[in-house]
Amino acid sequence: MLIKFLPRESALVAAMNDGEPVWGYTEHLLADLWALLVKVNSDPKRTSQDIDHPAREAMTAKVRAKQKRSLKDFFLARKRAYMKPDEEVI
């Protein structure tokens, strides 16, 4: 339970996040402000207007993959509960 409340800068939190530091509210807000400033202050003809948070796509993909894994594990566990002991989970 105490591990859940470790600071973002701790070595364990970084190790659990593939060696990358975990972003807090400030970092996310600054990245969103950066994207907004780029959109507002650039020439629309020369700059793509679909600029977004620099790490949002990677973060979203990581969260979706984790949710998929946990959902799959949940259903496999439910499937095992209804199987005979000698059957194999496919």
C-alpha positions as a Markdown table, in Angstrom:
| # | Residue | x | y | z |
|---|---|---|---|---|
| 1 | Met | 0.0 | 0.0 | 0.0 |
| 2 | Leu | 2.8 | 2.4 | 0.8 |
| 3 | Ile | 4.4 | 1.9 | -2.7 |
| 4 | Lys | 1.3 | 3.5 | -4.2 |
| 5 | Phe | 2.2 | 6.8 | -2.6 |
| 6 | Leu | 5.8 | 7.0 | -3.5 |
| 7 | Pro | 6.9 | 10.3 | -5.0 |
| 8 | Arg | 6.9 | 10.6 | -8.8 |
| 9 | Glu | 10.7 | 11.1 | -8.8 |
| 10 | Ser | 11.5 | 7.9 | -7.0 |
| 11 | Ala | 13.6 | 5.2 | -8.7 |
| 12 | Leu | 10.9 | 2.6 | -8.3 |
| 13 | Val | 8.2 | 4.7 | -10.0 |
| 14 | Ala | 10.6 | 5.4 | -12.9 |
| 15 | Ala | 11.5 | 1.7 | -13.2 |
| 16 | Met | 7.8 | 0.8 | -13.3 |
| 17 | Asn | 7.4 | 3.3 | -16.1 |
| 18 | Asp | 10.1 | 1.9 | -18.4 |
| 19 | Gly | 12.8 | 4.1 | -16.9 |
| 20 | Glu | 10.9 | 7.3 | -17.8 |
| 21 | Pro | 9.9 | 9.9 | -15.2 |
| 22 | Val | 6.1 | 10.0 | -14.6 |
| 23 | Trp | 4.5 | 13.3 | -15.7 |
| 24 | Gly | 2.5 | 15.2 | -13.1 |
| 25 | Tyr | -0.3 | 17.8 | -13.6 |
| 26 | Thr | 2.2 | 20.5 | -14.2 |
| 27 | Glu | 4.0 | 18.7 | -17.0 |
| 28 | His | 0.8 | 17.8 | -18.7 |
| 29 | Leu | -0.5 | 21.4 | -18.5 |
| 30 | Leu | 2.7 | 22.8 | -19.9 |
| 31 | Ala | 2.7 | 20.4 | -22.8 |
| 32 | Asp | -0.9 | 21.3 | -23.6 |
| 33 | Leu | -0.1 | 25.0 | -23.3 |
| 34 | Trp | 2.9 | 24.5 | -25.7 |
| 35 | Ala | 0.7 | 22.8 | -28.3 |
| 36 | Leu | -1.9 | 25.6 | -28.0 |
| 37 | Leu | 0.8 | 28.3 | -28.4 |
| 38 | Val | 2.2 | 26.6 | -31.5 |
| 39 | Lys | -1.2 | 26.5 | -33.0 |
| 40 | Val | -2.0 | 30.1 | -32.2 |
| 41 | Asn | 1.3 | 31.7 | -33.1 |
| 42 | Ser | 2.2 | 29.8 | -36.3 |
| 43 | Asp | 1.2 | 30.3 | -39.9 |
| 44 | Pro | -1.7 | 27.8 | -40.6 |
| 45 | Lys | -0.4 | 27.4 | -44.2 |
| 46 | Arg | 3.0 | 26.3 | -43.0 |
| 47 | Thr | 2.3 | 24.4 | -39.8 |
| 48 | Ser | 0.0 | 21.5 | -39.2 |
| 49 | Gln | -2.9 | 22.4 | -37.0 |
| 50 | Asp | -3.4 | 18.9 | -35.6 |
| 51 | Ile | -0.5 | 19.4 | -33.2 |
| 52 | Asp | -1.3 | 17.8 | -29.9 |
| 53 | His | 0.3 | 17.0 | -26.5 |
| 54 | Pro | 3.7 | 15.5 | -27.4 |
| 55 | Ala | 3.3 | 12.3 | -25.5 |
| 56 | Arg | -0.5 | 11.9 | -25.5 |
| 57 | Glu | -0.6 | 9.2 | -28.2 |
| 58 | Ala | 2.0 | 7.1 | -26.5 |
| 59 | Met | 0.4 | 7.5 | -23.1 |
| 60 | Thr | -3.1 | 6.6 | -24.5 |
| 61 | Ala | -1.7 | 3.5 | -26.3 |
| 62 | Lys | 0.0 | 2.3 | -23.1 |
| 63 | Val | -3.2 | 2.8 | -21.0 |
| 64 | Arg | -5.3 | 1.0 | -23.6 |
| 65 | Ala | -2.8 | -2.0 | -23.8 |
| 66 | Lys | -2.9 | -2.3 | -20.0 |
| 67 | Gln | -6.7 | -2.2 | -19.9 |
| 68 | Lys | -6.8 | -4.8 | -22.7 |
| 69 | Arg | -4.4 | -7.1 | -20.8 |
| 70 | Ser | -6.3 | -6.8 | -17.5 |
| 71 | Leu | -9.7 | -7.4 | -19.3 |
| 72 | Lys | -8.2 | -10.5 | -21.0 |
| 73 | Asp | -6.8 | -11.8 | -17.7 |
| 74 | Phe | -10.2 | -11.3 | -16.0 |
| 75 | Phe | -12.0 | -13.3 | -18.7 |
| 76 | Leu | -9.4 | -16.0 | -18.7 |
| 77 | Ala | -9.8 | -16.3 | -14.9 |
| 78 | Arg | -13.6 | -16.5 | -15.3 |
| 79 | Lys | -13.2 | -19.1 | -18.0 |
| 80 | Arg | -10.9 | -21.2 | -15.8 |
| 81 | Ala | -13.4 | -21.1 | -13.0 |
| 82 | Tyr | -16.0 | -22.9 | -15.2 |
| 83 | Met | -13.6 | -25.5 | -16.7 |
| 84 | Lys | -12.9 | -29.0 | -15.6 |
| 85 | Pro | -9.6 | -29.4 | -13.9 |
| 86 | Asp | -8.1 | -31.4 | -16.8 |
| 87 | Glu | -9.1 | -28.9 | -19.6 |
| 88 | Glu | -6.7 | -26.4 | -21.0 |
| 89 | Val | -7.5 | -22.7 | -21.5 |
| 90 | Ile | -7.2 | -21.7 | -25.2 |
